[in-house]
Amino acid sequence: MWANESVFYQIYPLGFCGAPFENDGKLEHRLLHVLDFIPHMKKLGINAIYFSPLFESDTHGYNTRDYHMIDKRLGDAKDMKLVCDTLHKEGFKIILDGVFNHVGRGFTKFQDVLKYREKSPYVDWFYISFDGDNDYHDGLWYEGWEGHYDLVRLNLKNPFVVDYLCETVLDWISDYDIDGLRLDVAYLLEPSFLERLRRDTKEWKQDFFLVGETLFGDYNRIMNDRMCHSVTNYECYKGIHSSFNSHNLFEINHSLIRQFGSDPWCLYQGKHLLSFLDNHDVSRIISTIDDTNQVPLAYVLLFTMPGIPIVYYGSEWGEPGEKRNGDPSLRPYIEKPEWNGLTDLVARLARIFRSQSALQYGSFRSVALTNQACAYAREYNGEKILVCINESNQEQTLHFQEGTEGTNLLTNETFTISGGITLPPYMGYILKIN
């Protein structure tokens, strides 16, 4: 599938385009700002875009009011069509955020329930009891996502709700020719809904890509031939920055072996999870790793471990942001892109990933491992890439017998290995073995 060979770029449109947090109902054509970033994204080596929510919502996008209307703070359907058509012409694939577990209080069918109560035809669209109350004192209780009453949970066991959501996705494909969906809180979605969505989207668009947001547990529960093609790899997200901050590369290597190793008990051999260092929900990588000299090495890991790499807008040049300062601090307006040494590295890594089948499809094998240095091999159809990382501020030597000659893809320099390798401080190598 195309996604397995892509480098994604996540844009949170409401923040990226400078929209106000509260929906003021004023039509502004801010979404066109995305077009200004096309040269940057192409230079960066990106070929797929993931848009966080951009349909009409109460505030942050995940409390949807209308699945068929572009948020007025961003623009209108014409703007969305222009952006999608232009991105497609420039060679980008596009996936949208499918927020189907819950809606906002402004969702018209929920408003109908508030107005007509038991007489509303949409009562069974939600989990509602007229014997209780909620934080908004509506005189009824309803289930909100994780107790947040601004996020009204949908009843995905109701066939009318499922029909409505699937028809919504078909409209998005028809109107904007989107190429996939990132499914919000996919771990809570009804399996029958996921199966229906997979069947329908495959019929509508053969290579339609479904990636589910998952935080814990066995990802195979929703990443399989009947449901999602991929899921978000939160285990390795956590493992990467924790390994650097604790100077313990055993942690991330354990996760990679557990997930992608060659033993029969390894969980996700041959599967393509979405790999990330940060996103709109967590602190930026530059604000997470204590020693910022290690941030480039985190990106080396991101692009060379098994998975589909995704970069969160701004993090490629080191945009800061801490979760403790609130979600808006993670989703800033960016007037124009920056370019520095980190950006240049990310661009090189993106080009390497897109050109090397061993990184897209290869097996994973740990070759050498200490607390502060590691080496692992990716192999596919006779091609072999050896990744070596030293996260410390001291020279590190790894001992192994693994090939003899090849090319460092980061520098295009030739190299010879004899019994191992000595790595300078804060150094990562991507070695293609002859």
N, C-alpha and C positions, 0 to 999 in steps of 0.2 A: 504494500500500500504506500501511496505517496507520502503519508505522514512519517513513515519509518525512515525516510531519507531527507527529512526537512529539519530546518532550524526555525523555531517559532519565536515570535516577539509578542509579548503581552502588552496591550494598551488598555488602561482603565479610562474609557472616554470621558466620563464626567469630570474626573480630576485632570487628566491629560489636556483636555480642551478648555479648562478654566471655568466650568459651570458652577453656579452657586449650589450649596448643599441642599437647601430646600427648593422644591419645585415651585418656582414663581409663576409658571404658566406663560412666560414670555417666550415667543419664538425667536431663537437666535441660531445662526448657522455656524455654530462652533465646530461641528464635526468635520468641516472642510479643512480644519487645521491638520488633520491626519495627512492630507496630500502634501503638506510642506515637508513631511518627514520621509517621503519616499526615497529621495536620493540618499539620505542617511541610512535607511534600512537596507537599501541595495548595496551600498558600500560596506555595510556591516556583514553582509552575506546571508541576510534573512530571506526566507522564501515562503513563510507562512505567518499569518497574523491571527492572534486570538484577541477578540474584543470582549472585555468584560461588559456587563449589561448596558444596553443603550436604548432600551424601550421605555416608554413612559412609566415613571415610577414616582413614589412619594418623596424619596430623598436620595438614597445611595445607589439605587439601581436594582437592588435585590428585593425590593418591595414593589413589585410590578403593579401598575394600574391597568395598562393596556398592552397586550403582547403584539398588537398590530399597528402601534403608533410609535414612531421614533420620538424619544424624549424631546419636548419642545426646547429644553435648555441646550440641546445639541443640534437640532434642525428638524428636517422633515424627510419624507420618503424620497423626494428628489435628491436631497443631499446624500442620503444613504446609498441610493442607486448610483450616483456619480462616484462616490468613494469606492464602492465595491467594483464597479466596472473598471475604474482606473487601476485599482490594485490588481485585478485579474489581468488586465492588459500588460501590466508591468511584471507579471509572472508570479504573483503572490497567491497562495491559497488563503481562504478566510474561514475561520470558525467563530461562532457566536456563543455567548453564555446562555445556556438553556436553564432558566430558573423555574423549575417545575414542581419542587417540593412545597413551595409556599408562594403567596402573593402579598401585596400590600393591602392595607385597610382601604385604600382608594380604589381597589379592584371593583368594577361595576357590579359584578354578581355578589360580592360580599356586601356592598352598599345596599343592594336589593334586600338581602337578609336583614340588615340592620333596620331597614325601613318597614318591611312587611312581616318580619319575624317568621312564625310558623307557616304563614301563608305564602312565603317566597318559594318559587320553584327551584331555588338554588340552595336550599337548606342542606341537602345531601352532598353538595359540592365540598363541604367543609366538615370538620369534627366539632359539632355545636351541641350545647346543652342549654335549654332555656331555664334551668333550675339554678344557675349560678351567675357569676359576674366576672369581670376582667379588670385589668388596670385602667381601662378607659371608661369603665362604669357604663357599659352599654345595656346592662340588665340581662346579659347572657354570657355564658362561658364558651370559649372556643380554644382549640389547641393552637398555640403558636410555636414556631421553631425554637427549641431549647428554652421555652418560657418567654420568648420575645413576642409580645402581643402586636407589634407592628408588622410581624411576619406571620400571616394567617396560613396554616397548613392546609393544603389541598387534599381531598380524598381521592387518591389514585386507585382506589378499588371501585370507584364509580365509573362505569363505562362511558357516560356522557362527558365526564372530565377528561378521560383518556382520549376520546374521539376529538374533543376540542383542542387538546394540546398537540396531538399528532397532526391535525389539520393546520394548526398554527405553524408547525415546522414545515409542512408542505408549502404554505404561503411564503415563508422565508426563502425556501429554495426557489420558488417560482419568481418571487419579486427581486431577489438579490443574488441568486445563484450561489448561495453559500456552500461550503465544502465540508462542513462538520459542525459539531457542537461540543462544548465543554459542559458537562452536566453538573450543576451545582448540587452539593451534598448528595451525591449519587448513592452513598452508602445508606441513605434513608428511603430511596425511591423503591416502589414496589417492583419486585422482579418481573412480574407480568407486564408492567408498563415498559420496562427496559427491553424486554423481548419484543413487544409490539413495535417500539420505536426502532429497534434494529431491523426488523423485517420491513417495515414501511419505508425507512430511509434508503435501504438497499434497493428497494423496488424503484424509488423515485430517482436515486442517483447512486450508481453502482459502487463508487469508491467513497461514499460518504463516511466520515470519520467520527466516531463517538469516543470521547474520553471522559471518564467519570472522576469527580473529586472524591477521594478517599483519604482518610486520616489514619486508619488503624486496621488491624485484623488481616484476614486472608484476602488479598486483592482478587484472587481467582473467583471469589463469590460473585463478583459482577464483571470481571474481565475474562470473558470466555467467548466461545463461538456464537452464543445466543444473545449476549448483552453488549457490553462495551468492548471496543478494540483495545483500549488502554485505560490506565488510571494514573492519578498523580502519585508520585513516589515520595510520600512524606517520610517514610522510614529513612531513606538515603538523604533527603534534605536535612533531617535532623543529624544524621550520622556524619555528614560532611563538616558542618561548623563545629559540632561537638568534638570531633576528632582533632581538629586544629586547635581549638581552645584548650583541650586537655592534653595536647601533645601525645595523642594515642591513636595512631592510624589503624590499630587493630579493630577499632569500632566500625569504621566505614568499610573496611575490608571484610569483616565478619558479615555485615549486611549484604555486601555484593556477592560473597560466596553463598550465603544462605538463599539469596534470590536467584542468582544466575550461574552458580557453579555447575560442575559436571556430574555431581553425585545424584542418584535417583531421588533423594529427598529434597533437592533444591526446588524452589517454588515456581520460578517464572522463566525457566529456560526457553529461549526462542521468542519470548514476548517483549513488547516494546512499551515500557512505562514512560510517562512524561517526567523528565528530570529537571529540577529547578533548584536555584539557590535562594530565591526569594519570590514574593508575589504581593498582591494587594492586601493580603491578610496578615503578613508577618514582617518583622523588621528587615530592612535591607541588609544585604550581605556585608556591605562596608561598615555597617553599624552593629553587626553581629559577631564578626571575627575580631578578637582582641588585638591581634598583631596584623595590621593591614598589609604587611609584606606577604602574608599568606593568601590574600584575596586572589591574585593571579593563579595560584595553585588550585584554588577551589574551582576556578573556571576550567583549568586543565582537566580536573576530575569530571566536571559536568559534561564536557564534550567527548570524553574518552571512555567513560563507564557505559555499560549497556543502557540504552534508553534513547528517548527523543528529547534533545535539549531545547529549553525555552528560556529566553532572556526577558526580564521585566524592564520595561522602558525606564531609561535613565541609569539603571544599575551598571550598564556597560561602561559608563564613565565614572562610576563611583558615587552616584546620587545617594545621600544619606537618608535615613528615616527609621524611627524607632516606634514600635508598637505602643509603648507606654505613653507616647504623646498623642495617641488617638489615630484612628484610621485615616482621617484626612491628611495627616503628615506622611502617610505612605503612598498617597495618590496625588502628587502635586501637579500643578500646571507647569508645563515645560514649553517655554516660548520657542526655543530653538535647540537643536542637539549640540552636545559638546563632543570633542574628540581629544583623547589623550593617550598615554601609553597603554592603559588598561583597555580602552576601546580598540586600539590597534591589535592587542592580543586576542580579544574576543573575535574580531574580524578574521584573524588568521585561523583561529580554532574553528570558526564556522566553515571556512573554506576547506579546511582539512577534513572535518566531519562529512561534508557533502561530497567529498571526492574519494572517500575511503570506505569500501564495502565492509571491511573488517570492523570498522567502528559502528557502522549501521546495523550489521547483522551478525557480527562475530561472537564466538563463545567468550567466556570469561574464565581466566585461570590466574590465581595468585602465584607469583614467581618467587618473590622475596619480600619479607616483612619485618620491620622493627617498629618501635614506638614512633619514630620520627621520619622514617623513610619506607617506601614500598615500591614494588615493581609488579606489574600485572600484564598479562598477554591477552590480546584480542585476535582471534584467528577465524578466517572464513575462506573457504575454497582455495586453500593453499597460500593465502595472504596472511601475513603476521605482523602485528604492531605491538611493540613493547613500550609501555608507559612507565616512566620512572619519576618519582616525586620525593623531594627532600623538603619537609616543612620546617626544618630547624634553621637557626642562625649559625650552625656549625656544619662543616663538611661531613658528609655521611657516605659510607661505603656499603654497598650491597653485594653479596657473593652469590653467584648463580652461573649455570652453564646454559646460555640461551642465544643461539645464533652466533654469528661472528661479525658480519659486516652489514651496513645498511645506511639509511639516510635519516637524519633528524628532521622531521617534517616541519618543525617550528623554525628552523634556521636554514634548511636545505643543505646542511653540511654533512659530509660523510663521516662515519665513525666505525671503530672496530672495538668489539667487546672480547675480553679474554678473562674468563673466570669471575666476571662481575663488573661493577661500575662504581666510580666515585662521583658523587654529586656535590656541586658547590652549594652554599647556603641558599635557601629559598628557590630551589631550581626544579623545574619540571622538563622532562624530555619526552617526545613522542617519536619513537624510533621505528621506522619501517625496515624490517629485516629482509635482506636479500635472499 
